[in-house]
Amino acid sequence: MSNLNSVFDTLRGWPDGSALEFSFQPKKGVTIEEGKVVTGLNRQLADASVLKLVDDSLVTAPTLVYADKGKAYGVAGVGGDWSVFAIGDIVEWNGSAWVLIVAAVEAEVATGTRGVVAPASAAGSFAGLEKKVVQYTKHTVELTCTAGGYTNCVVGDIGKPVVATGSGDTGTLVSYDNVTYKWVVDPDTPADVFLAADALAITGGTGVGIVDTGGVAPLGGAWASVAPDDGARIFISAGVFADKYFDYSGTHPAGSWSQASNQERAAEVMDVYSSVGWDGNRKGDAWLVIQGNDQFDAAFVNKVTCLKLQSGCTFKVQNNAANTLVAGTFVEAASGAIQAFTDKWPIGVVVWTNGISGASGQIAIASM
């Protein structure tokens, strides 16, 4: 079923019977009134491997007890009980022994590895990132070559070995820019750093270059962090907390992670809609709120009832814009309100107006 040819009048109560309405949870702590345009917000974060990343600077395994169960570390050296592991491994204490969680790649943390930082006393790369979600991007090197002696790379060069005459360093070509003479190379080992004046060649490939003075720029090799929103949920895929969902409650950094009461992926919640740039990637579907969570009684606390604004339906809302939106005007959403189209994705076109701007204004919009 669809909302084709349905007419929704938020100023006169419920729409006609041809409409399909659904009730959703709003974003935590947000009040969404009738007449707002909203969209689904995914509060399920990408999966992570561990829940309590503590440190990645230790070269010898720390002495832990059972109460430390679940703490995870990045191995920076293979002293003590870490002698069976490799530099760059992510390991976790299970209460009695160390367990490998994510194996290193070329003596470095595997790119894309995700985890949650411990709630307190994090160190090394995780210092100051307590309770945040982190993801590792492997170390690469950007090499800028001189214009002289440069031969353009071709698409087939990507993924082939790069050999530097001079330093002797080696790696794999990740990307290139023949306009700026830049190559991004994945080093074979951390010791492959490349040097100015190195003569670069691609084994079995086409590109050739000479590294310019100051043309070596290390990239990556770092943990990017994101503070979780109130209500975010994450799935832990390995170790002590494997196959469990955890929710973040509160505003970071004062909030905390705890095991979710319902062990399933998080359902979408509704948040006010703002149109996004005209970049070829449209934002999620738009919905019209016909009963806000400020209107529900005790039996339906904290819900919003919405109608999906599919192509072909018409809806009427208040016009809170400073100007009068006349018939034929394309409109977009801004924090759930309607405004004249600028350079964002339009959600519809005005088909009727009472000719009044401000809070007393009314407009009918045909959705797109």
C-alpha positions in Angstrom: 0.0 0.0 0.0 1.1 3.6 -0.5 0.0 7.1 0.4 -0.6 8.0 -3.3 -3.4 10.6 -3.6 -3.9 10.8 0.2 -4.4 14.2 1.8 -3.1 14.9 5.3 -4.3 18.0 7.1 -2.3 18.4 10.4 -4.3 21.4 11.2 -7.6 19.5 11.4 -6.6 16.3 13.2 -6.3 12.9 11.8 -6.0 12.2 8.0 -8.5 10.2 5.9 -8.6 6.4 6.0 -6.4 5.9 3.0 -3.3 6.9 4.9 -1.0 4.4 6.7 0.2 5.7 10.1 2.9 4.3 12.4 4.0 5.1 15.9 7.8 5.3 16.6 10.1 6.2 19.5 11.5 9.7 19.1 15.2 10.4 19.6 15.9 10.2 23.3 15.2 13.4 25.1 13.7 15.1 22.1 10.1 16.5 21.9 8.7 16.4 18.4 5.4 18.3 17.8 2.6 17.7 15.3 3.4 19.1 11.9 7.1 18.5 12.0 8.9 16.6 9.2 11.0 13.8 10.6 13.2 10.9 9.4 14.5 7.7 10.9 17.7 7.8 12.9 19.8 4.7 13.2 21.1 4.4 16.7 22.8 1.0 16.0 26.6 1.6 15.7 28.9 -0.6 13.6 30.0 -3.7 15.5 33.1 -3.6 17.7 35.5 -6.3 18.8 36.1 -5.3 22.5 34.3 -3.2 25.1 37.2 -2.1 27.4 40.2 -0.9 25.5 42.7 0.3 28.1 46.2 0.9 26.6 48.3 0.3 23.5 51.7 1.5 24.8 52.8 -1.4 27.0 55.7 -3.6 25.9 55.1 -6.1 28.7 51.9 -7.7 29.8 50.4 -6.1 32.9 49.6 -8.1 35.9 45.8 -8.4 36.2 43.3 -10.2 38.5 39.9 -11.7 37.9 38.2 -8.4 38.5 40.0 -7.0 35.5 38.2 -9.5 33.2 37.3 -7.9 29.8 40.1 -5.4 29.7 41.7 -5.2 26.3 45.2 -3.9 25.2 47.1 -3.2 22.0 50.4 -5.1 22.1 53.4 -2.8 21.8 55.9 -5.4 22.9 56.0 -9.1 23.6 57.4 -9.1 27.2 56.1 -11.4 29.9 52.8 -13.2 29.2 52.6 -11.5 25.8 55.5 -13.5 24.4 53.1 -15.7 22.4 51.5 -12.7 20.7 52.8 -10.2 18.1 53.2 -6.4 18.0 49.9 -4.9 16.9 47.7 -7.7 18.2 44.6 -6.7 20.2 44.4 -9.0 23.3 41.9 -9.3 26.1 42.2 -10.6 29.7 39.5 -13.2 30.3 40.0 -13.4 34.0 42.7 -16.0 34.0 44.6 -15.7 30.7 45.3 -13.5 27.7 43.2 -14.2 24.6 43.9 -13.0 21.0 41.0 -10.9 19.8 42.3 -9.3 16.6 45.5 -10.4 15.0 48.0 -7.8 13.8 48.7 -7.3 10.1 52.4 -6.4 9.2 53.2 -5.6 12.9 50.3 -3.2 13.1 46.7 -3.2 14.3 44.5 -4.5 11.5 42.9 -1.5 9.7 39.2 -1.2 10.5 39.5 -2.7 14.0 36.8 -1.1 16.3 36.4 -1.1 20.0 35.0 0.9 23.0 37.5 2.6 25.3 37.4 1.6 28.9 35.4 3.9 31.2 38.5 5.1 33.2 42.3 5.3 33.3 42.8 4.7 29.6 46.4 5.3 28.4 48.5 5.4 25.2 46.4 6.3 22.2 43.3 5.9 24.3 44.1 8.5 26.9 41.2 11.0 27.1 39.0 8.8 25.0 37.2 7.0 27.8 33.8 5.5 26.7 34.3 6.6 23.1 34.0 4.3 20.1 37.3 4.1 18.2 38.4 2.7 14.9 41.9 2.1 13.6 43.2 3.2 10.2 46.5 1.6 9.2 49.7 3.5 8.6 50.3 4.6 5.0 52.8 7.1 3.4 52.0 9.9 1.0 54.9 10.4 -1.4 55.0 13.6 -3.5 57.2 13.3 -6.5 59.1 15.8 -8.6 57.6 16.8 -12.0 60.9 15.9 -13.7 61.3 12.2 -14.2 57.6 11.4 -13.5 55.7 8.8 -15.5 51.9 8.7 -14.9 50.4 5.8 -13.1 47.5 3.8 -14.5 44.6 2.1 -12.8 46.3 -1.3 -13.1 49.2 -0.1 -10.9 47.0 0.0 -7.8 47.7 -3.0 -5.6 51.2 -3.6 -7.1 54.5 -3.5 -5.3 56.3 -0.2 -5.0 60.1 -0.4 -4.7 62.3 2.6 -3.7 65.9 2.7 -5.0 67.8 4.6 -2.4 66.2 3.7 1.0 65.3 0.2 -0.2 61.9 0.6 1.3 59.0 -1.3 -0.2 55.2 -1.2 -0.1 52.0 -1.4 -2.1 50.4 1.3 -4.2 47.0 2.3 -2.7 46.2 5.4 -4.8 47.8 8.0 -7.0 47.2 11.5 -8.4 49.0 12.2 -11.6 48.2 15.9 -11.4 49.8 16.5 -8.1 52.4 13.7 -8.5 51.3 12.1 -5.3 51.3 8.4 -4.4 49.8 6.8 -1.3 51.8 3.7 -0.4 51.0 1.0 2.2 54.5 0.1 3.7 55.4 -3.6 3.9 56.6 -3.0 7.5 56.7 -0.1 9.9 60.4 0.3 9.0 59.5 1.2 5.4 59.3 4.9 5.8 60.7 6.1 2.4 63.0 9.0 1.9 63.4 12.2 -0.2 65.2 11.5 -3.5 64.1 7.8 -3.5 63.5 6.6 -7.1 60.1 4.9 -7.1 59.1 2.1 -9.5 56.1 -0.2 -9.6 56.9 -3.9 -10.1 55.0 -5.1 -13.1 53.5 -1.6 -13.5 53.8 1.7 -15.3 54.3 4.6 -12.8 57.7 6.0 -12.1 58.7 8.9 -9.8 61.4 10.6 -7.7 60.4 11.6 -4.1 60.7 15.4 -3.8 62.4 17.1 -0.9 59.9 17.2 2.0 57.7 14.8 0.0 57.2 12.1 2.6 54.0 12.5 4.7 53.0 9.7 7.0 49.2 9.1 7.0 46.9 7.0 9.2 48.4 4.8 11.9 45.9 6.2 14.3 42.6 5.6 16.2 39.7 7.9 15.2 37.2 8.4 18.0 33.5 9.2 18.2 31.6 10.1 21.3 28.4 8.0 21.5 25.0 9.7 21.6 22.5 9.0 24.3 20.7 5.8 23.3 23.4 4.5 21.0 23.7 0.7 20.8 26.7 -1.4 19.9 27.3 -5.1 19.3 30.5 -6.7 20.7 31.6 -9.5 18.4 34.4 -11.2 20.3 36.0 -12.0 23.7 34.4 -11.8 27.1 31.5 -9.7 25.9 30.9 -11.6 22.6 27.5 -11.7 21.0 26.1 -9.1 23.4 24.5 -5.6 22.8 25.4 -2.6 24.9 23.6 0.7 25.2 25.0 4.1 26.1 22.9 6.2 28.4 23.5 9.8 29.2 25.6 12.6 27.6 29.2 11.9 27.0 31.4 11.8 29.0 29.1 11.5 32.0 27.1 8.6 30.5 27.9 5.0 30.7 27.7 1.7 28.7 25.6 -1.1 30.1 24.2 -4.4 28.7 21.0 -3.8 26.7 17.9 -5.2 28.3 16.6 -6.5 24.9 19.4 -8.3 23.1 18.6 -7.3 19.5 19.7 -4.7 17.0 18.4 -1.2 17.8 15.2 0.0 16.1 15.2 3.3 14.3 14.0 6.4 16.3 12.6 9.5 14.8 14.4 12.8 14.7 13.6 16.2 13.0 14.5 16.2 9.3 16.9 18.5 7.6 17.4 18.2 3.9 21.0 17.5 2.8 23.1 18.8 0.0 22.4 17.9 -3.6 25.3 15.4 -3.8 23.5 12.5 -5.3 22.9 10.8 -2.0 19.4 11.5 -0.7 18.8 11.4 3.0 16.4 8.8 4.6 12.7 8.9 3.9 10.7 11.9 5.2 7.7 11.4 7.5 5.1 13.8 8.7 4.2 13.9 12.4 0.4 13.9 13.0 0.6 13.4 16.7 3.7 14.4 18.7 5.1 12.8 21.7 3.9 15.9 23.7 0.3 14.8 23.0 0.3 11.1 24.0 -1.4 9.9 27.1 0.1 7.6 29.7 -0.6 4.5 27.6 1.6 5.8 24.8 4.3 7.7 26.5 7.1 9.1 24.4 5.8 8.1 20.9 5.2 10.0 17.7 2.7 9.0 15.1 3.9 9.6 11.6 2.8 9.3 8.0 5.3 8.5 5.3 5.6 11.3 2.7 5.7 9.2 -0.4 5.5 10.6 -3.8 2.0 11.7 -4.8 0.6 12.6 -1.4 -0.4 16.1 -0.3 0.0 17.4 3.3 -0.9 20.7 5.0 1.2 22.3 7.7 1.7 25.7 9.3 4.0 28.1 7.5 6.5 29.5 10.0 8.8 30.9 7.4 9.5 34.7 7.4 8.4 34.9 3.8 5.1 33.7 2.1 5.7 30.4 0.3 3.6 30.7 -2.9 2.2 27.9 -5.0 4.9 26.4 -7.2 7.6 27.0 -4.6 9.8 24.0 -4.0 10.5 23.4 -0.3 13.0 21.6 1.9 13.2 20.7 5.5 15.2 22.5 8.2 15.2 21.0 11.7 11.7 19.6 11.0 10.2 22.8 9.6 9.4 23.8 6.0 11.4 26.5 4.2 11.9 27.6 0.6 14.2 25.3 -1.4 17.9 26.5 -1.5 20.5 23.9 -2.6 19.2 20.9 -0.7 17.1 17.9 -1.7 13.5 19.2 -2.0 10.8 17.2 -0.2 7.9 18.7 -2.2 6.3 21.7 -3.9 3.7 24.1 -2.6 0.3 23.6 -4.2 -1.8 26.0 -2.0 -1.2 28.8 0.5 -3.5 31.1 2.5 -1.1 33.9 1.6 -0.1 34.6 5.2 3.5 34.4 6.4 4.5 33.6 10.0 2.7 31.5 12.6 -0.8 32.1 11.0 0.3 30.9 7.6 -0.8 27.6 6.1 0.5 25.8 3.1 -0.3 22.5 1.4 2.6 20.6 -0.1 2.7 17.8 -2.7 5.5 15.5 -1.7 8.2 14.2 -4.1 
